[in-house]
Amino acid sequence: MYAPERQQEILRLARDGGRVDVLSLAEEFQVTAETIRRDLKALDRAGLVRRVHGGAIPAGRLDFEPDLAEREGTAADEKDRIARAALAELPAEGSIVLDAGSTVARLAAALPLESTLTVVTHGLPTAARLADHPGVQLHLIGGRVRQRTRAAVDAWALRAYGEIRADVLFLAANGFSADAGLTTPDLAEAAVKRAAVAAARRVVLLADSAKHGQEHFARFGDLADVDLLITDTGLTDDDAAAIERGGTEVVRA
């Protein structure tokens, strides 16, 4: 396959899936990762894609937001490892906030039955996983529910988070980096995430490494607002060191 043909196919895959990554493309087209990087660079120069950490997204899609089913199936093994590692950050007793996000929902599903916690969440899938947990006192934040993410947003949710102070927040983000901070596609969800950060004494970000370097439309904080990042081993040593120099501890599960 000639380079222009391969690049056209890469562009189609990016538009269909919302994102492509270098290693998967190299395997699919049976070429080196460096060849794919050159292809993505050419598409980026042409204004057809935007380079992000580990791959690319279609140009003009910084607000791209996969639906709930797609997010659940993306990087499933990495998210499971992150959720298991996050169990070590649960307080023995006390209160936690669980953000709306597929990795955070996995943490909710993994809570040991002997856990005794007060849990606050604005994520409906997360609340559903904890509704029958015998040791959890569950508080569901209300508001307008976004159909795409099943998260409660707007004034009611913001007001509720303004009334609490929890021990730990387990936070989700669509993108994170030292430069761009914490980002997500939707302004309403960004506002609720910002309120949740303010409502907790400690902030633990659960995010797979593919989200590093991604930038989305709505910014809701700095990476320095995060006490601990739990990610997977796809985050490089150099990137982890750069994040830790900013004051955020990094655990790669």
Secondary structure as GFF3:
##gff-version 3
##sequence-region A 1 253
A	DSSP	alpha_helix	3	17	.	.	.	ID=ss1
A	DSSP	beta_strand	20	21	.	.	.	ID=ss2
A	DSSP	alpha_helix	22	29	.	.	.	ID=ss3
A	DSSP	alpha_helix	33	45	.	.	.	ID=ss4
A	DSSP	beta_strand	49	52	.	.	.	ID=ss5
A	DSSP	beta_strand	55	58	.	.	.	ID=ss6
A	DSSP	alpha_helix	68	73	.	.	.	ID=ss7
A	DSSP	alpha_helix	76	86	.	.	.	ID=ss8
A	DSSP	three_ten_helix	87	89	.	.	.	ID=ss9
A	DSSP	beta_strand	95	98	.	.	.	ID=ss10
A	DSSP	alpha_helix	102	110	.	.	.	ID=ss11
A	DSSP	beta_strand	117	121	.	.	.	ID=ss12
A	DSSP	alpha_helix	124	130	.	.	.	ID=ss13
A	DSSP	beta_strand	136	140	.	.	.	ID=ss14
A	DSSP	beta_strand	144	146	.	.	.	ID=ss15
A	DSSP	beta_strand	151	153	.	.	.	ID=ss16
A	DSSP	alpha_helix	155	161	.	.	.	ID=ss17
A	DSSP	beta_strand	166	171	.	.	.	ID=ss18
A	DSSP	beta_strand	175	177	.	.	.	ID=ss19
A	DSSP	beta_strand	181	184	.	.	.	ID=ss20
A	DSSP	alpha_helix	187	198	.	.	.	ID=ss21
A	DSSP	beta_strand	200	206	.	.	.	ID=ss22
A	DSSP	three_ten_helix	209	211	.	.	.	ID=ss23
A	DSSP	beta_strand	218	221	.	.	.	ID=ss24
A	DSSP	three_ten_helix	223	225	.	.	.	ID=ss25
A	DSSP	beta_strand	228	231	.	.	.	ID=ss26
A	DSSP	alpha_helix	237	245	.	.	.	ID=ss27
A	DSSP	beta_strand	249	252	.	.	.	ID=ss28
###
